[in-house]
């Protein structure tokens, strides 16, 4: 019997090893991996340099918006513009959540430096010699690193510990949020769990504490309590702030100065994020705005349709529940909503978040918790914690994950581009 078991075990182990190593011997897979690797960068400064190189080599219109942050004089929001038809505008964004910018920046590098490079060269030449009003191609605005401080420092929050994706509110809306019960969704109940009063060491009991709270309160309730955000706890994670932050303010002013926002008929926006959902899988989340034409789920499915996957499984909208997007129904102040509101006369607004999965959400929250505790209570310990935050939002040692990000990220961009290029809207 033993003689039969051992060969079986060896056969199973050999098959598993061959399966694991197969991609390394497949030329097409290796080629895709190598391409994706060239799109990613090691830090914010390398990512910015790559974005600038690709955009400037295509003669796109370049802008660099500096942020006023004490002791940090080389942090910028960089913008590249292709001037197409001014009636149709597509905005592509990276780095809203700082450290998540590795993925969004790589997608932008893929869009500008990949197989469509010759297309951009021809498009730019056409606009240089032709009339923009006769150009069916939409105007495209690439926004690189909305939160450069968070990108550079490996934080999800900005220089004031504010979550920019909970911050796009006006003065009255901030007052209204502050007037609401701070524990409306349970943030206070879970405050000590997510915001410990001291820096954490190797004995951090977060995992058993999280498991206890999940059993007691339910995972959905615990998740919603924190992702909805807080406007009462300036040192907590997911803090929405008390005023509009300079990144959001600067981008709003820039777009209003550079685009005739009141004359835009159709606007699309894709904001790339990481951290939620199955590894490498992208969830498409829309803006909760009754005015927006994307309230027709069938229209969005038709725009993003892909013969190689079931796109309906990727779209979290219109009552379609997807676990990665659960708990976000009362989130306000999103960047896509704030930017979309600038185009008040647009007949059609398609405002999307493209969220790529990384690791288990428990490990994501543990990394955020540890880094934030070090930031406030032991800055000298923060670097190690920040590296773990990067590891939760950027799988830099996983070539297939990187390939999934640049492939799907570029695919969603070009489908939005093609839709806005058409002359009809629903």
N, C-alpha and C positions, 0 to 999 in steps of 0.2 A: 504493500500500500504506500509505504514511504517513497519507494522508487517511482511511483506514479505521480505523487504529489509534487515532488521537487521539479521534475521537468515542466509540469503545468505552471508552477510559480515562475520559473525562469521564462517560459513562453509569454506569460502575461506581462512580466517585467520588461521583456525585450520589446513587446508590442507597444507598451506605454512609452518606452524610451524612444522608439522610432517615431511614434506620434508626436512626442515633444520636440524631437530634433528635425522633423520633416520640413518646417518652414526654413530652416537654415540651409537646406539643400534645394529648395525651390527657387529658381532664378527670378520668377515673377514676384514672389513674396519678398525676396531680398531686395529687389529693385524698388518696390513700394516702400519698404522700410527705409532704404537709403534716402529716397526722396523726402519722406516725412522727417527724417532726422535733420536734413538741411533746412527745414522750415522752422525748427525749434531753436531756442537760444538758452544760454546758461543763466542769464540774469536780465534785469530790466534794461540795462545799458546796451547789452548785445542785441536784445530784441528791438530796441529803438533804432540802433544803427542799421540792422537788417531791413526794417521797415522803410527807413529813410533811403537806403540804397536802392531798393526795388522801386519805390515810388518816384524818386528823382531820375532814375535811369529811363523811366517811361515818360518823362517830362510832364508828370502830373503836377498840378498846382500844390505847392507845399507850404504848410504853415506850422509854426512851433509856438505853443502857448505856454509861457513860463508860469509856474505857481509860486506864490509868495509864502515860503515856508522857512522860518529861521533855521540857519545852519544847513540848509539844503537848497543850494542855488542852481542846481543842474537837474531839476525835475520838470518835465514838460509834458503837456498833452500834444501829441503830434497829429496833424490832419493832412490828408492827401485828398485832392478833389479832382474828379474828372468832370468837366463841364459839358454835359449833354443837354437834352431838352430840359429846360428849367421848370416845366410843368410836372415832370415826373422825377421824384427824388428817392434814392435808395441810400440809407445810412447803415454802415457796418461798424460795430463797436467792439473793442477789446478792453480788458483791464478795469471794468467797472468795480470789480471786487479785488483790485490789486493783484494778489498772488495768483488769482485765476487767469491773469493776463498771459501766462505762458501759452495756453491753448489758443486764445483768441488772436494773439499776435502771430502764432504759427499759421492759423487759417488765413490771415491777411497776407502773410508772406507767400502762401500757396496760391492765393487768388492773383497776386500781382507778379509772382515770379515763376509760376508753373506753366503748364501747357498752353494757357491762354495768353501768354506774353505777347505773341505776335498780334493777337486780336487787339490788345490794348494799344500797341504801337500804331496799328492802322486807325483805330478809333481816335487817338490823339491827333494824328495827322489830318484826319477828316475835319475835326473841329477847328484846327488851325487855319484851314483854307476855306471851309464852308460856313454856312449859316447855322447857328445853334437851333433856330426855330424849325429848320428842316431835318433836324437830327432826331431819329426815333429812339435813340439810346437814352436811357435816363441819366440824369446827373447822379454821380456816385460820390459819397463822402465817407472816407475811411477815417475813423477816430481811433487812434492808437493810445492805449493806456490812459483812460479817463482818471484813474487813481494811480498816478505814478509813484506816490509815496508808498502805498501799500504794495505795489509791484516791486519796488526797489528794496523795501524792508521785509518782504515776505509776510505781509499782513493782509487780512481781508478788509480791514477798515482803513480809513484815511488818517491824515495827520492829527485829527481831533478825535480819533476813535469813533468816527461816524460811519455808518453803513450808507454809502451813497445811493443804494437801491431801496432805501426807506426814507430818503431825505428830500426828494423832489416835491416839496410842498410850498405853499405860500404862507405868509405870516398868519392869516386867519386859520389855516389848516393846522399849523403847529399849535396854536392856542387850543383848538378843538381837541387835538390828540392829547395834549397835556391835561385837559379837563376830564378825560375819560379815566375810569378806574384803572390804576396801574396793574392790577391783577385780573383784568377782564378775561384774559386767556390763560392765566396761571403763571405769568412770568415771575411774579413775586414768590409764588409757591416753590418754584424751581430755582430761585435766584442763587442760593448758596451752592447748588449743584453745578450750575454753569459759570458762576462768578465767585470762586473761592477767595477768602479774605487774605490769603498768603500764597507765596510761590509754592509750586508743587515739586516734590522730589520723586524718587523711584518708588516710594511707598504709596503713591497716589491711589486712592481706593475708588476711582471713578467708575470702572467697569462694574463692580458689584453694586455700587450705589445706583448706577444707571439701570441695571437689571432690576433692582428692587423697585425703582420708580416706574419702570415699564409695567411690571406686574401689578403694582398698586394703582396706577393712574391710566395705564394704556399708552402704547407707543405714540399713537396719533395725537393724543392730548399733550404729551410731553413735547413732541415735535412742534405742534402749533404754538405752544406757549412761548417758544424761543424764536421761531422763524418769522412770526408776525411782527416782531420787533418791539422795542421799548422806547418811549420818549421821556422816561422819568429817571433813568439810571445811566449817567454819562460815562461811567467806567465799566458798564456791562457790555457783553457781546450783543450784536444786532441793535445797537443804539442808533436811533433815527435822527438825532440832533435836535436843536432848538431853533435853527435857522438854516437857510439854504447855504450849502458849502461852496467854497470857491470853485471847485472842479465843475459842479453842475451849473453854477452861475456863469463861469467863463465860457463853457460850451454853449449855453443858451445864447449868450450875447454874440458869440462868434457866428453861430448859424443864422441868427437874425441879421447880422451885418453882411454875411457872404451870400445868403440865399434870399430870394424874394419870397419869403415864407407865406405871405398872404395870397400869392398867385399860384401856389402849388396845388395841382388837382389831385395828385396821387402820391402818397408817401409810404415807403416801406422801411422797416428798421429791423435789423438783426443784432442782438446783443449776446455775445458768446460768454457762457459761464461753465464752471465745472464743479463737481462735488456731489451731485444728486443722481441717483439711478444706477442701473447696472453698468459695470465697467465698459467704457467705450461706446455705450448706447446714448443716443441723443434724444432728449425729450423736448418737444416744442411747446412752449407756453405762450399764450397770447395775453394781450392787455384787456382788462375787464372794462370795456368802454362801450356803452350802448350805441354811441355815435359811429363807432368804427364799422366799416363794411364787412370785416372779417367775422361778424356774428353769424354768417352763413358758413357752417362747418364744411359743407360740400365744396365751397369756393376754395377754402384753404387746402383741403385735400387735393383738389384739382391742381392747385399751384405747385404743391410739393410732391405730387405723385411720382413714384419710382417703381419701375417694373421689378427691381431686384429686392424690394422689401415691402412689408405691409405698413404703409405710411400711417394708417389709422392708429397703430400701436404707439406711434411716436408723438401724436398730437394730444396734448392735455388742454381741452377747451370745450365749451358748450355742454357741460354736464358730463363729459367723458373723464372719468376718474383714472388717473395714473399715479401710482404710489410716489414717484419722485416729485410730483407736483402737489401732493396732498398737504393740507394745512396752510395753504397760501391764500385762501379765499378772503381774508381780511387785511392783507398786506396793502399798504398805500405808499405813495411817494417813490414809485419805481422810476428809473431813468427812462425806460421806453415810453412810459405814460407821460412823463414831464416833457420829453423832447417831442413826442407826438402832439402835445397840446399847443406847441408853437405854430403848427400848421392848421390853424383854426378853420380855414375855408376849404380844406381838402375834402373832396368828395369820397375819397377812399383812403383808409389808413390801415396798414397791415403791420402791426407792431409785435415783434416776436423776441422771446428769449430762447436761445438754443443752449440747453443744459446737458453737458456730458458727464456721465457717471465715472467715478473713480474707485473709491473704497467704501466699505460699509459705513453708513452714516454715524454709527456710534464712534468709530475711529475718527471721523471728520470732526464731530463735536468735541471729542477728547483733545484733539490737537488745538482747536480754537480756544478751548478752555485753558489749556496749559500755557499757551503763548500769551493770552491776555493777562493771566495771573502774573506771569513773569514781567510783562510790559509795565504793569502798575506797581508790583511789589519787589521785584528783583531784576532790574534791567540787565545786570551782568549775566544772568542765566538765560536771557531771551534768545540768543542766537541758536542754541540747540533746539529750543522749542519752535522757533521760526522755521528751522529746517524740517521739522516734523509737520508743520502746517503746509509747507511746500509739497512734502510727500503725500499729503492728503488730497491736494488739489491738482498735482502735476505728477504723473507717473513717468518720471524722466528715464527710468530704466526699462520701460516696457515699449518695445518698438511697434507692437501691434496696436496698442492704445494710441500711440502717436499717429499711426497710419489711419486709424478710424477717425481721429479728430480732423486731420487735414482733408480726408476724403469727404466725410459728411458735412463738414463745415463749408467747404468750397461748393459742394453740391447744392446745399440750401441757398447759398448766396446766388449762384447762377440761375437757379429756378426763380428766385425773386426778381433777379435782373431781367430774365426773359419775360416774366409776367408784366413788369412795368414798362418793358420795351414795346409791348403791344399797344394798340391804339384804342382798345375798348376796355371798359371796366364794368364790373357787375353792380 
